[in-house]
Amino acid sequence: MKDKITKNLGIKALSLCLAILFWIMVINIDDPIRSRQFTNVPVSVIHEDAVSTLDKVYEIVQGKTVDITVTGKKSKVDKVTMQDLSATADLSQLSVVNAVNIYSECTKFPSLTCTLGKVQTLTVSLENMKTASFVPVIQQIGTVADGYYMVSATSKPNIIKVTGAKSQVKKVSEVRLEVDVSNAKKTFVTRAEPKAYTSDGTIIEGDKLKFSVSQARVELNVRKTKTIPVTLSLGEETEPGYLCTSMEYEPKKIVIAGGQKKLEKIDELVIPIDLTGWFESGEQTFQVEDYLPDNITVSEVNPVISVQLEIERLVSQKFYFKASDVTLEGKQDGYTYERGSSQKAYEVMVQGIQKDLNKLSVQKLNPHIDVERLTKGSHRVTILFDKPESGIILSEEMKLSIKIS
């Protein structure tokens, strides 16, 4: 048996090769009919204006893609690619049930037969059209270079219209223009594609909405920054009978932005505080930009200076002392000093904050007279007082009689 198989092995192998060769020749010469299937071929929609002229918009429910079987001569079918196939739906032929037949063909070899698979019609849903206008929000991606600040960002146009199905347009909360500002050190212009977002920050797919412009021109104004201190200038005028006892404020420093030459001329931000009309403690806020020169801005999220003022009512209190309590300053050796009416009572009226008056005494007021330049004889000298830390002396001028011998 083995001998029969191996006998004339070379001739048998040659016969097999010749048989295969002849078969290939026959196939190529005869060019038999063959079929190939292509799946998920996109469907092109034409004559969309047939819907838009009715102030309607459509959404495809079925038929975005189809399966196409191509049948014909093998020599042609083998050369067909997905790009050679066309599937078209004409919306001007839309039926009362919102459906239209899909037509398919092979653009490369029109003689080939194209047969649609299970899906043969394009079905759409129609909805009323709505248009709304939005001021675009310029969304910065990344951050500018250290020491620089994005002073402003403007777009052209500054109004973008959004058109689409009423239910979709109602979802639009804002239109954004996203711009990359990474490491920017100067003003620049770029273009950005508008995108629509819902109130919760979800993007609405672009194929459901149409914008009045495909791209908007965006100009971003980048300026150098400088840190300066904030100081308060307290007005001297207060309401009669009241005193500002303390003043706290934040922030103590701010970062401003602008042209290099203008920044060099600014060393601090001075905010005047007017106490007119203040009868009690409270807070006052100041918008920083109100106190900056033109073309200088503050690079803060909340450019406000908050000032906490403590306002207290002034009260009056009398302090009593005798002539013997008056200190004689500048006495000269060899002289004798005798106070007239040494037991005479004097009173001095001091106005100030109650808590400070409680700490005040005659000793701290230090009633005194200066006798350094007085000669021998009788004199009437004005009594002087040390000024209280807070408060004023209201009493009229008082004199002490003194005899020097």
Disulfide bonds with the S-S distance in Angstrom:
none
